[in-house]
Amino acid sequence: MSQPIALFDDISHLTDHEKPSNNNTSEKDYLAGLSFLKSYRGSLPTFNAYRREVERFLQWSSLICKQTIINTSRENIETYIRFCQSPPTSWVGQHHVPRFILKEGKRQPNPKWRPFVKRPPKSQQQADPSNTKQNQLSASAISDTFAILSSFFNFLIQENVLGHNPVAQVRQKSQFVTQQQGPAIVRRLSELQWAYLGDAAEALATLEPNTHERSLFIIRCLYSMYLRISELTCSARWAPTMSHFFQDQDGLWWFRTLGKGNKQRDIAVSDTMLQSLKRYRHFLGLNDLPNIDDYHPLIPKFRGSGGITNTSSIRRIVQVCYDAAIEKLAQDGFHDEARQMRAATVHWLRHTGISDDVKHRPREHVRDDAGHGSSAITDRYIDIEKRERHASAKKKRLHED
């Protein structure tokens, strides 16, 4: 089986990028994919998701199916989805790496890149290459593949490249996607885990303020304002500064951010979050609260100027605090809580903040602060009915005494 190589570069290098000469994809297929992706340059997350799916499909078509996309049939789509459900080990990487690297003054495909990335669980040191089940995509990932490929083929129809959409002809998509009854599980910290994390971050900030005052502020932003990790980092479309904390004409404090789909939203800032901001600004040598022209980066780099641009840096910062909390939980005898917390990611802090607040805030308020598209999404975080359902079943008997 031929080794796939990256086709499409980052969004900032897409305009003048040429098809890699050592790739088997036809020139016509490559240009069709490139033209489709260019129409999504306005949103980085959308572009990245669409690039991933289109790139995988074009590579499969040329390397596995040995045909061009103009000949794609319904049967091809079904075969491709099965391929994605359990891709071969040679197509799967354990780490995200750049698609292209600079070599001899020219951007070239990175030989370490793979179309699929399946990291081992955080509780494991590394993945088992022989375990093909470890490579399987989730049901939601398969659903995304269907949706994005359908958009791609609709685009090709509009461009008069194809006369039909083979994805739309797949009648029983349910055979590929497991349907879950009831709301999806929300990954979040327990009350005990969150308490230990908060204490651990506070202790680290007191012990090593030059390193961990920033860590403490990051964790409080992620939890209290339900921020996504991308909303704390700088990119071509968004650079958070101190001025994004602002006071309205009623004297109320808000935080303005840019979320999914380039949607701007204002988040209500609590009194405790405002105190956290003051503490952080004192550490940075700034006055209590920012003015509208305070363009200091919200999360500055340790070295160099400007704000943090790499989400991996935020993950590493938070992980240090997670590790400290896990160690303390184990020391205090909470071994199950410590073990479960090893699977926690940065995004769990957003889920935890929403879940805790929806217990006592109107769900519409939480919805708008979180940037949810509908109240139905916010309702996933309400687990009161689930607790009551379990309580009513807890003492069921197998037989009457």
FENVEN-V118231 format. One record per run of one state. SS is the DSSP state (H for helix, E for strand, - for the rest). FROM is the first residue (numbers start at 0). LEN is the number of residues. Records with the same first field share a line. If there is no record, write none. Layout:
SS: FROM-LEN  FROM-LEN
This chain:
-: 0-10  13-13  38-5  64-4  71-2  85-3  93-6  103-2  109-6  117-14  135-3  158-14  175-15  207-1  224-4  231-9  247-5  258-1  262-1  268-2  283-13  297-2  300-6  307-3  331-3  341-5  357-5  370-4  379-4  394-7
H: 10-3  26-12  43-21  68-3  73-12  88-3  131-4  138-20  172-3  190-17  208-16  228-3  241-3  259-3  270-13  310-21  334-7  346-11  362-8  374-5  383-11
E: 91-2  99-4  105-4  115-2  240-1  244-3  252-6  263-5  296-1  299-1  306-1
